[in-house]
């Protein structure tokens, strides 16, 4: 509804009335939390979520089949709407039953666990998820069914850790990302120290973002120390990620950014964004308003297996091996030497099929390809678990 521009306020007001009257159920409470966040009040949305999760942690999503062939248990953390894998999109029309168990502070995992055939961790690598990941990890070795995306591997995805994990791969460029405190940034701004004193890899220009931010929030390119001071004036955060800036513009002056989805070790094209700005993500690229951009994205998807995936075959295979997760995404580009330039890896990026099929007729088949691969992986892992138990 939000993606299509529907006014969510009447639904919010209806649920708020039920909440005030004490007649709202737990699922409606989570809906209200999400709606409140979508309307821009993250703090209130998180507060509502915390209140609901304090007394109810297990939720069943609507299923497209009355007799599901597979039962999936998703293990989530109590975080904002971008902090868990939006797995509902991936299971769209799959006939797979989804139950989501929120792992929250002060509440033990249920014993016995809800009946399921396969489980998957959907919590992210964010600081707010660490306690949930630790609780799951403590019992992961004794999990009664196959457990995908184990917590110990999810925790490698934070930007500073990812560089250490992937550096040295031939054909891959991943700038070192360093966590810098506000105090250190202030010292750099006052010329008490330089960025190389914080980390040898850092030279102007650099990219700065608040630690834990996504979707370009607080992202800035900084060319000198004066710009650091102005940047800090507008940001309240205490920790930042800093990395060297890479100019990845093509010969035509356009920047091209790709999202690749990895399912059970195989890469799939998810989208391609094209813009005349380096700080690009799909929603600011204006893809819906440019036929030439959409033609190029369609070609990228159509030829992915014989072009992009072949050109970067070694790097993509090494990424799969080192990250080790059953499902994850990367946002990437190609640098001016033709190497694969990695911006981030994530297990919670949005992979959806909501774009207009009239404007993007090539997208539904590609998304269906990804969704089918995800469902097939779940079925395979469940069967292996059953065979192992037998």
ABEGO torsion letter per residue (X at the ends): XAAAGBBAAAAAAAAAAAAAAGABBAAAAAAAAAAAAAAGBAAAAAAAAAAAAAABABBBBBBABABBABBBBBBBBBBBAAABBBAAAAABGAGBBBBBBBBBBGBBBBOBBBBBABBBBABBABAAAAAAAAAAAAAAAABABBBBGBAAAAAAABAAAAAAAABGBBGBBBBBBBBBBAAAAAAAAAGABBAAAABAABBOBBBBBBBGBBGGBGBBBBABAAAAAAAAAABABABBBBBBBBBABBAAGBBBBBBBBBBGGBBBBABBBBBABABBBAAAAGAAABAAAAAAAAAAAAAAAABAAAAAAAAAAAAAAAAGBABBBBBBBBBAAGBBBBABBBAABBBBAABBAAABAAAAAAAAAAAAAAAAAAAAAAAAAAAAAX
